[in-house]
């Protein structure tokens, strides 16, 4: 059974199960790290590379502490000693998962990134993401509070249940299995070729994203967006 086979008007038990697994792989951060992560997302969303000094000032921690935190985190990408990619968001055109807002285009590592990033950066985002089989583009509007304007209306998202070993290479082992599809039928064809994956409704996928954000970033999510 997949999440889309449950009652669409309430979160399914499968969402509860996946949430627990997600928070094992993406655990809660300590307070300094939570602030650094949230501010790093927000600075990257402005469209440029981010220096450690700029990040330290925004997060109100020392540059030395920022360096310690970043050194402990996988998948932080640098260009000329500045950060240009972090946990699902980059201003560089490195994927086909697009987030458009305030006249800028940003790029996510997978479909699910486009559902949790808007809440962190406090922006309403227009998302475009292609079906990996046909290239058919799924479009949706994601606000910090909801998903709307899903097109096609029957779109779904694929998911693979996170496991501890995915931390070694989250992009290859998780992100490369998370896509939007224009219909359940299209998604089922892809899932059949990729053992271990399943389908979720867009609503459940967004619910999962909200739970992940609150579980990992906690009170840092409530820092006002400047």
RONUNU-485367 format. One line per field, with one value per atom (N, C-alpha, C, CB): atom name; z, x, y. Coordinates in steps of 0.1 Angstrom, whole numbers, plus 5000, padded with zeros to 4 digits. Each point is the difference from the previous one (the first is absolute). Glycine has a CB too. Layout:
residues N
name	[CA  ...]
c3	[Z  ...]
c1	[X  ...]
c2	[Y  ...]
//
This chain:
residues 226
name	[N  CA  C  CB  N  CA  C  CB  N  CA  C  CB  N  CA  C  CB  N  CA  C  CB  N  CA  C  CB  N  CA  C  CB  N  CA  C  CB  N  CA  C  CB  N  CA  C  CB  N  CA  C  CB  N  CA  C  CB  N  CA  C  CB  N  CA  C  CB  N  CA  C  CB  N  CA  C  CB  N  CA  C  CB  N  CA  C  CB  N  CA  C  CB  N  CA  C  CB  N  CA  C  CB  N  CA  C  CB  N  CA  C  CB  N  CA  C  CB  N  CA  C  CB  N  CA  C  CB  N  CA  C  CB  N  CA  C  CB  N  CA  C  CB  N  CA  C  CB  N  CA  C  CB  N  CA  C  CB  N  CA  C  CB  N  CA  C  CB  N  CA  C  CB  N  CA  C  CB  N  CA  C  CB  N  CA  C  CB  N  CA  C  CB  N  CA  C  CB  N  CA  C  CB  N  CA  C  CB  N  CA  C  CB  N  CA  C  CB  N  CA  C  CB  N  CA  C  CB  N  CA  C  CB  N  CA  C  CB  N  CA  C  CB  N  CA  C  CB  N  CA  C  CB  N  CA  C  CB  N  CA  C  CB  N  CA  C  CB  N  CA  C  CB  N  CA  C  CB  N  CA  C  CB  N  CA  C  CB  N  CA  C  CB  N  CA  C  CB  N  CA  C  CB  N  CA  C  CB  N  CA  C  CB  N  CA  C  CB  N  CA  C  CB  N  CA  C  CB  N  CA  C  CB  N  CA  C  CB  N  CA  C  CB  N  CA  C  CB  N  CA  C  CB  N  CA  C  CB  N  CA  C  CB  N  CA  C  CB  N  CA  C  CB  N  CA  C  CB  N  CA  C  CB  N  CA  C  CB  N  CA  C  CB  N  CA  C  CB  N  CA  C  CB  N  CA  C  CB  N  CA  C  CB  N  CA  C  CB  N  CA  C  CB  N  CA  C  CB  N  CA  C  CB  N  CA  C  CB  N  CA  C  CB  N  CA  C  CB  N  CA  C  CB  N  CA  C  CB  N  CA  C  CB  N  CA  C  CB  N  CA  C  CB  N  CA  C  CB  N  CA  C  CB  N  CA  C  CB  N  CA  C  CB  N  CA  C  CB  N  CA  C  CB  N  CA  C  CB  N  CA  C  CB  N  CA  C  CB  N  CA  C  CB  N  CA  C  CB  N  CA  C  CB  N  CA  C  CB  N  CA  C  CB  N  CA  C  CB  N  CA  C  CB  N  CA  C  CB  N  CA  C  CB  N  CA  C  CB  N  CA  C  CB  N  CA  C  CB  N  CA  C  CB  N  CA  C  CB  N  CA  C  CB  N  CA  C  CB  N  CA  C  CB  N  CA  C  CB  N  CA  C  CB  N  CA  C  CB  N  CA  C  CB  N  CA  C  CB  N  CA  C  CB  N  CA  C  CB  N  CA  C  CB  N  CA  C  CB  N  CA  C  CB  N  CA  C  CB  N  CA  C  CB  N  CA  C  CB  N  CA  C  CB  N  CA  C  CB  N  CA  C  CB  N  CA  C  CB  N  CA  C  CB  N  CA  C  CB  N  CA  C  CB  N  CA  C  CB  N  CA  C  CB  N  CA  C  CB  N  CA  C  CB  N  CA  C  CB  N  CA  C  CB  N  CA  C  CB  N  CA  C  CB  N  CA  C  CB  N  CA  C  CB  N  CA  C  CB  N  CA  C  CB  N  CA  C  CB  N  CA  C  CB  N  CA  C  CB  N  CA  C  CB  N  CA  C  CB  N  CA  C  CB  N  CA  C  CB  N  CA  C  CB  N  CA  C  CB  N  CA  C  CB  N  CA  C  CB  N  CA  C  CB  N  CA  C  CB  N  CA  C  CB  N  CA  C  CB  N  CA  C  CB  N  CA  C  CB  N  CA  C  CB  N  CA  C  CB  N  CA  C  CB  N  CA  C  CB  N  CA  C  CB  N  CA  C  CB  N  CA  C  CB  N  CA  C  CB  N  CA  C  CB  N  CA  C  CB  N  CA  C  CB  N  CA  C  CB  N  CA  C  CB  N  CA  C  CB  N  CA  C  CB  N  CA  C  CB  N  CA  C  CB  N  CA  C  CB  N  CA  C  CB  N  CA  C  CB  N  CA  C  CB  N  CA  C  CB  N  CA  C  CB  N  CA  C  CB  N  CA  C  CB  N  CA  C  CB  N  CA  C  CB  N  CA  C  CB  N  CA  C  CB  N  CA  C  CB  N  CA  C  CB  N  CA  C  CB  N  CA  C  CB  N  CA  C  CB  N  CA  C  CB  N  CA  C  CB  N  CA  C  CB  N  CA  C  CB  N  CA  C  CB  N  CA  C  CB  N  CA  C  CB  N  CA  C  CB  N  CA  C  CB  N  CA  C  CB  N  CA  C  CB  N  CA  C  CB  N  CA  C  CB  N  CA  C  CB  N  CA  C  CB  N  CA  C  CB  N  CA  C  CB  N  CA  C  CB  N  CA  C  CB  N  CA  C  CB  N  CA  C  CB  N  CA  C  CB]
c3	[5000  5000  5000  5012  4981  5000  5006  4980  5023  5007  4992  5011  4976  4992  5000  4986  5020  5000  5013  4986  5023  5012  4998  5013  4997  5001  4997  5016  4974  4996  5010  4976  5032  5009  5014  4989  5013  5012  4997  5014  4995  4998  5002  5008  4983  5001  5010  4976  5029  5008  4994  5011  4975  4993  5001  4984  5016  5002  5014  4985  5025  5014  5000  5010  4983  5000  4993  5000  4988  4993  5007  4979  5028  5008  5011  4996  5010  5010  4994  5013  4975  4993  4996  4993  5002  4995  5011  4983  5029  5011  5006  5005  4992  5003  4991  5009  4979  4990  5001  4985  5017  5001  5015  4975  5034  5014  5004  5006  5006  5005  5002  5011  4986  5001  5014  4975  5029  5013  4996  5010  5000  4997  4991  5022  4980  4991  4985  5019  4980  4986  4994  5007  5001  4994  4994  5017  4991  4995  4987  5024  4976  4989  4988  5015  4986  4989  4994  5010  4999  4995  4993  5018  4987  4994  4987  5023  4977  4988  4988  5014  4989  4989  4996  5010  4999  4997  4992  5020  4984  4992  4986  5022  4977  4986  4992  5009  4997  4992  4994  5015  4990  4995  4987  5023  4973  4987  4998  4994  5016  4999  5009  4993  5005  5009  5014  4980  5030  5014  5007  5001  5005  5007  5014  4986  5020  5014  5009  4996  5001  5008  5000  4996  4991  4998  5008  4977  5022  5007  5015  4981  5025  5014  5005  4998  4994  5004  5000  4991  4999  5000  5011  4975  5028  5010  5014  4983  5018  5013  5008  5000  4993  5006  4995  5003  5003  4995  4987  5024  4969  4987  5003  4990  5022  5003  5002  5011  4996  5002  4987  5023  4968  4987  4993  4998  5002  4994  5006  4995  5018  5007  4995  5020  4980  4996  4985  5017  4974  4986  4998  4994  5014  4998  5004  5005  5003  5005  4990  5023  4968  4991  4986  5013  4983  4986  4990  5008  4980  4989  5002  4997  5007  4999  4989  5025  4965  4988  5000  4987  5009  5000  4986  5024  4974  4987  5004  4985  5013  5004  5015  4976  5032  5015  5005  5000  4991  5004  4997  4995  5013  4999  4989  5025  4966  4989  4999  4987  5023  5000  5014  4976  5028  5014  5001  5009  4994  5004  4991  5023  4964  4991  4993  5015  4988  4993  4995  5015  4973  4994  4989  5004  4995  4990  4986  5017  4983  4988  4992  5011  4976  4992  4999  4987  5024  5001  5000  5013  4985  5000  4991  5023  4976  4993  5009  4981  5032  5010  5003  5010  4985  5000  5011  4976  5031  5009  4996  5019  4977  4995  5010  4976  5028  5009  4999  5015  4986  5000  4988  5025  4964  4988  4998  5000  5010  4999  4998  5015  4980  4999  5008  4977  5032  5008  4996  5020  4985  4996  5012  4978  5022  5011  4995  5009  5001  4996  4997  5014  4991  4998  5001  5008  4988  5001  5014  4981  5029  5014  5005  5004  4992  5004  4997  4996  4993  4996  5010  4976  5032  5009  5014  4987  5017  5014  5000  5006  4983  4999  5002  4985  5008  5002  5014  4978  5031  5014  5006  5002  4995  5007  4995  5001  4986  4995  5001  4985  5019  5002  4987  5022  4967  4987  4994  4997  4995  4991  4987  5010  4986  4989  4989  5016  4972  4988  4997  4991  5009  4998  4986  5025  4968  4988  5001  4986  5012  5001  4991  5024  4968  4990  5005  4983  5011  5001  4994  4999  5009  4995  4988  5023  4974  4989  4987  5016  4985  4988  4998  5002  5009  5000  5002  4985  5016  5003  5013  4988  5011  5011  5010  4985  5027  5011  5005  5006  4996  5005  5012  4977  5033  5012  5007  5003  5005  5008  5014  4985  5021  5014  5009  4992  5018  5009  5013  4990  5020  5012  5007  5002  4995  5007  4992  5012  4974  4992  4986  5014  4980  4986  4992  5005  4984  4992  4985  5019  4973  4985  4995  5002  5003  4995  4986  5023  4967  4987  4994  4997  4998  5000  5014  4977  5024  5013  5007  4992  5000  5006  5003  4988  5012  5002  5013  4986  5015  5012  5001  4999  5012  5002  5003  5007  4988  5004  5013  4976  5031  5012  5003  5010  4996  5005  5015  4977  5030  5015  5004  5003  5004  5004  5009  4997  5002  5008  5004  4990  5021  5006  4990  5022  4969  4991  4989  5005  4994  4990  5003  4995  5018  5004  4992  5023  4973  4993  4986  5012  4982  4987  4998  4990  5016  5000  4986  5024  4968  4987  4991  5002  4998  4992  5006  4993  5020  5006  5003  5009  4992  5003  4989  5025  4973  4991  4986  5013  4982  4987  4998  4997  5014  5000  5003  5006  4995  5004  4989  5024  4970  4988  5001  4986  5007  4997  4988  5011  4988  4989  4997  5004  4983  4997  5004  4982  5021  5004  5008  4979  5027  5007  4991  5017  4971  4990  4996  4992  5005  4996  5011  4984  5028  5011  5003  5010  4988  5002  4990  5009  4979  4990  5004  4982  5024  5004  5013  4990  5019  5013  4997  5012  4978  4997  4996  4993  5001  4996  5010  4977  5035  5010  5014  4987  5016  5012  5012  4989  5021  5012  5000  5003  4986  4999  5000  4986  5018  5000  4997  5017  4982  4996  5012  4976  5024  5010  4993  5018  4988  4995  5002  5004  4989  5002  5014  4975  5029  5014  5011  4991  5008  5010  4999  4999  4989  4998  5007  4978  5020  5007  5015  4980  5025  5014  5005  4998  4995  5004  5000  4990  5000  5000  5012  4975  5029  5012  5012  4989  5013  5011  5001  4999  4990  4999  5005  4981  5013  5004  5015  4977  5029  5014  5008  4996  5000  5007  5000  4995  4994  4999  5004  4982  5015  5002  5012  4976  5028  5013  5000  5012  4999  5002  4989  5025  4969  4990  4988  5007  4990  4990  5003  4995  5017  5004  5000  5014  4982  4999  4988  5009  4994  4989  4988  5017  4971  4987  4998  4991  5007  4998  4986  5018]
c1	[5008  4992  5009  4981  5015  5007  4991  5013  4993  4992  4988  5021  4980  4989  4988  5017  4984  4989  4992  5013  4992  4993  4990  5019  4973  4991  5008  4984  5013  5007  4997  4999  4991  4996  5007  4978  5031  5008  5014  4978  5031  5013  5000  5010  4996  5000  5010  4992  5005  5011  5013  4982  5018  5013  5008  4989  5004  5006  5007  4984  5009  5005  5013  4977  5023  5011  5012  4984  5013  5011  5006  4989  5002  5005  5010  4978  5019  5010  5013  4981  5019  5012  5008  4989  5003  5007  5007  4982  5012  5006  5012  4978  5023  5012  5012  4985  5012  5010  5003  4993  4997  5002  4996  4995  5013  4997  5000  5009  4985  5000  5014  4978  5025  5013  5000  5003  5009  5001  4998  5017  4980  4995  5008  4990  5023  5009  4998  5016  4985  4999  4986  5016  4974  4986  5000  4990  5015  5001  5008  4996  5016  5009  4993  5020  4973  4994  4989  5005  4986  4989  5005  4985  5025  5005  5007  5002  5005  5007  4990  5018  4971  4990  4995  4993  5004  4995  5010  4985  5027  5011  5001  5012  4989  5001  4988  5013  4975  4988  5001  4987  5021  5002  5007  5000  5006  5006  5015  4979  5028  5015  5007  4998  5015  5008  5001  5013  4989  4999  5014  4975  5030  5013  4997  5011  4999  4999  4998  5015  4991  4998  4986  5024  4971  4986  4990  5007  4996  4991  5001  5003  5009  5002  4993  5022  4978  4994  4984  5019  4976  4986  4995  5001  5006  4996  5004  5003  5005  5005  5008  4979  5030  5010  5013  4983  5028  5013  5004  5007  5002  5004  5007  5003  5004  5006  4989  5020  4969  4990  4993  4996  5002  4995  5009  4989  5024  5009  4999  5016  4983  4999  4987  5012  4977  4987  5001  4988  5016  5001  5009  4996  5015  5009  4993  5019  4971  4993  4989  5006  4991  4988  5004  4988  5006  5002  4992  5004  5000  4993  4998  4988  5023  5001  5010  4995  5001  5008  5006  4986  5027  5007  5005  5007  4994  5006  5008  4981  5032  5009  4998  5000  4999  4999  4987  5025  4965  4987  4990  5005  4984  4991  4990  5002  4996  4991  4989  5019  4982  4989  5000  5003  4984  4998  4987  5014  4987  4988  4988  5009  4993  4988  4998  4990  5018  4998  5013  4981  5019  5011  4996  5014  4993  4996  5006  4999  5009  5007  4990  5023  4977  4991  5005  4994  5004  5006  4989  5019  4969  4989  4989  5006  4983  4988  4989  5007  4995  4990  5001  5001  4990  5001  4991  5006  4999  4992  5002  5004  4984  5000  4993  5001  5006  4994  5008  4991  5002  5006  5009  4999  4997  5008  5012  4991  5011  5012  4996  5012  4997  4999  5010  4990  5006  5009  4998  5000  5009  5000  5000  5011  4980  5000  5006  4979  5024  5007  4989  5020  4968  4990  4986  5015  4975  4986  4996  4994  5010  4996  5006  4997  5015  5007  4991  5022  4971  4991  4989  5007  4990  4988  5005  4989  5023  5004  5008  5000  5006  5008  4991  5017  4972  4992  4997  4990  5007  4998  5012  4982  5030  5012  5004  5008  4990  5004  4989  5016  4972  4989  4995  5009  4991  4996  4989  5023  4969  4991  5007  4979  5022  5009  4991  5019  4984  4995  5009  4988  5007  5009  4997  5001  5010  4999  5010  4993  5001  5009  4995  5004  5005  4996  4999  5011  4980  4999  5013  4974  5033  5012  4999  5008  4980  4998  4996  4992  4999  4995  5004  4981  5024  5003  4988  5018  4970  4988  5002  4985  5013  5003  4988  5016  4986  4991  5002  4998  4991  5001  4992  5004  5001  4992  5005  4996  4995  5004  5001  4988  5024  5002  5002  5011  4981  5001  5006  4981  5023  5004  4989  5016  4972  4988  4993  4998  5003  4992  5006  4980  5014  5003  4987  5018  4983  4988  5004  4989  5001  5001  5009  4998  4999  5007  4996  5002  5007  4996  5011  4989  5005  4987  4994  5005  4982  4994  5003  4982  5020  5002  5015  4979  5029  5015  5003  5005  5005  5005  5015  4980  5025  5015  5005  4999  5012  5007  5008  5000  5002  5008  5007  4984  5027  5007  5002  5012  4985  5001  5015  4979  5024  5014  5005  4996  5017  5007  5013  4990  5016  5012  5012  4993  5008  5011  4999  5002  4987  4998  5008  4978  5026  5007  5013  4990  5016  5012  5000  5005  4983  4998  4985  5021  4974  4985  4995  5002  5007  4995  4998  5012  4997  4999  4990  5024  4976  4992  4985  5021  4977  4987  4994  5006  5001  4995  4997  5013  4995  4998  4988  5025  4968  4988  4987  5014  4988  4988  4997  5007  4981  4996  4985  5018  4978  4985  4996  5001  4987  4994  4987  5012  4983  4988  4987  5012  4990  4989  5004  4988  5003  5003  5005  4983  5010  5004  5014  4976  5028  5014  5010  4992  5004  5009  5002  4993  4996  5000  5010  4976  5024  5009  5015  4983  5020  5014  5003  4999  4992  5002  5002  4986  5007  5002  5014  4976  5031  5014  5010  4992  5004  5009  4996  5004  5000  4996  5003  5004  4987  5002  4994  5021  4974  4993  4985  5019  4974  4985  4996  4999  4988  4994  4992  4998  5003  4992  4993  5017  4971  4993  5008  4978  5020  5007  4997  4999  4988  4996  5008  4977  5024  5008  5015  4983  5022  5014  5003  5000  4991  5002  4999  4990  5001  4999  5013  4975  5030  5013  5011  4993  5007  5010  4998  5000  4988  4998  5005  4980  5017  5005  5015  4979  5027  5015  5005  5000  4995  5005  5000  4993  4995  4998  5009  4976  5025  5008  5015  4983  5022  5014  5004  5001  4991  5004  4993  5004  4985  4993  4998  5010  4994  4996  5007  4997  5014  5006  4991  5022  4968  4991  4992  4998  5001  4992  5008  4986  5027  5007  4994  5021  4976  4994  5009  4988  5006  5007  5002  4990  5022  5003  4998  5017]
c2	[4988  5012  5012  4988  5023  5012  5011  4994  5017  5011  5005  5006  4993  5005  4991  5011  4977  4991  5002  4984  5025  5003  5012  4991  5011  5012  5012  4988  5020  5012  5011  4993  5006  5011  5000  5000  4990  4999  4994  4998  5005  4995  4985  5021  4971  4986  4994  5000  4988  4994  4999  4987  5011  4999  5014  4983  5028  5013  5000  5011  4984  4999  4992  5003  4986  4991  5006  4980  5026  5006  5012  4993  5015  5011  4995  5012  4977  4995  4996  4992  5002  4997  5012  4978  5032  5012  5007  5003  4997  5007  4992  5011  4977  4992  5004  4981  5021  5004  5015  4981  5027  5014  5004  5004  4993  5003  5014  4978  5025  5014  5005  4995  5017  5006  5008  5002  5000  5008  5015  4983  5025  5014  5008  4999  5002  5008  4995  5004  4983  4994  5002  4982  5018  5003  5014  4984  5026  5013  5002  5008  4985  5001  4994  4998  4991  4993  5009  4978  5027  5008  5013  4991  5015  5012  4997  5011  4978  4996  4998  4989  5004  4999  5014  4978  5030  5014  5008  4999  5000  5008  4994  5006  4981  4994  5004  4981  5020  5003  5014  4985  5024  5013  5000  5009  4979  4999  4999  5011  4991  5001  4990  5023  4976  4992  5007  4991  5000  5005  4998  4995  5015  4999  4995  5018  4976  4996  5012  4980  5031  5012  5006  5005  4995  5005  4991  5009  4978  4990  5002  4984  5018  5001  5013  4989  5022  5012  4998  5013  4980  4998  4991  5003  4986  4991  5004  4982  5029  5005  4990  5015  4978  4992  5003  4981  5015  5003  4993  5004  5002  4994  4987  5023  4976  4987  4989  5013  4991  4990  4996  5010  5000  4996  4990  5023  4980  4990  4986  5020  4979  4987  4993  5009  4999  4994  4995  5015  4993  4996  4988  5024  4975  4989  4987  5015  4985  4988  4996  5006  5003  4997  4995  5018  4971  4996  5008  4977  5023  5006  5015  4979  5028  5014  5003  5004  5004  5001  5015  4983  5017  5013  5003  4997  5016  5005  5012  4992  5008  5011  5003  5009  4981  5001  5006  5003  4998  5005  4988  5024  4976  4989  5003  4996  4994  5001  4989  5012  4979  4990  4994  4995  5002  4995  4992  5019  4969  4992  5002  5000  5000  5000  5013  4984  5026  5013  5006  5004  5001  5007  5010  4979  5032  5009  4996  5018  4972  4995  4991  5002  4998  4992  4985  5021  4972  4987  4989  5009  4994  4990  5005  4991  5001  5004  5003  4986  5014  5003  5015  4976  5032  5014  5006  5000  5011  5008  5014  4984  5022  5014  5009  4991  5020  5010  5013  4981  5030  5013  5002  5000  4995  5002  4992  5022  4968  4992  4985  5016  4976  4986  4993  5002  4989  4992  4986  5017  4974  4986  4991  5006  4984  4990  4987  5011  4980  4988  4989  5006  4996  4990  5007  4980  5013  5006  5004  4986  5005  5003  5013  4975  5028  5012  5012  4990  5010  5011  5002  4997  4993  5001  5004  4982  5016  5004  5013  4977  5027  5012  5013  4988  5013  5013  5004  4994  4996  5004  5005  4983  5012  5004  5014  4976  5027  5013  5010  4989  5007  5009  5006  5005  4987  5006  4991  5010  4996  4992  4998  5010  4977  4995  4994  4997  5006  4993  4989  5020  4967  4989  4994  4995  5001  4992  4988  5021  4967  4988  4989  5006  4988  4991  4985  5015  4978  4986  4994  5000  4991  4995  4991  5002  4992  4991  5008  4983  5026  5006  5015  4985  5021  5014  5009  4994  5000  5008  5009  4983  5029  5009  5001  5013  4985  5003  5014  4975  5032  5014  5001  5010  4998  5002  5013  4975  5031  5011  4996  5016  4986  4996  5013  4977  5025  5010  4994  5014  4995  4994  4992  5019  4983  4994  4989  5021  4979  4991  4998  5007  4983  4997  5003  4983  5024  5003  5000  5013  4988  5002  4988  5025  4963  4988  4997  4991  5008  4997  4990  5023  4965  4996  4997  4990  5011  4999  4986  5016  4974  4986  4997  4993  5017  4998  4993  5020  4972  4993  5001  4984  5011  5001  4986  5024  4972  4987  5003  4991  4998  5001  4987  5017  4983  4988  5002  4996  4994  5002  5001  4986  5025  5003  4989  5025  4972  4991  5007  4979  5016  5006  5001  4992  4997  5000  5011  4975  5031  5010  5013  4991  5010  5012  5001  4999  4990  4999  5007  4979  5020  5007  5002  4989  5021  5003  5003  5008  4998  5003  4988  5021  4970  4988  4990  5003  4996  4989  5005  4990  5023  5005  5009  4998  5013  5010  4995  5016  4974  4995  4991  5002  4996  4992  5008  4981  5032  5009  5010  4997  5000  5008  5002  4990  5021  5001  4993  5023  4972  4994  5006  4978  5023  5007  4992  5010  4977  4992  4987  5008  4986  4988  4989  5006  4994  4989  5002  4999  5013  5003  4997  5018  4985  4997  4985  5022  4971  4985  4994  5000  5004  4994  5002  5005  5007  5002  4993  5022  4977  4993  4985  5017  4978  4986  4996  5000  5010  4998  5004  5005  5000  5004  4995  5021  4967  4993  5008  4978  5022  5008  5013  4988  5017  5012  4998  5010  5001  5000  5014  4982  5020  5013  5006  4992  5021  5008  5011  4995  5009  5011  5013  4988  5022  5013  5005  5005  4993  5005  4993  5005  4982  4992  5004  4981  5021  5003  5014  4987  5022  5013  4999  5011  4981  4997  4994  4996  4995  4994  5011  4978  5031  5011  5009  4999  5004  5009  4993  5010  4977  4993  4999  4986  5012  5000  5013  4983  5028  5013  5003  5008  4989  5003  4990  5008  4980  4990  5004  4983  5022  5002  5015  4983  5026  5014  5007  5001  4993  5004  5015  4981  5026  5014  5009  4996  5000  5008  5003  4990  5002  5003  5013  4975  5028  5012  5013  4985  5014  5013  5008  4988  5024  5009  5000  5014  4986  5002  5015  4978  5025  5015  5004  4999]
//
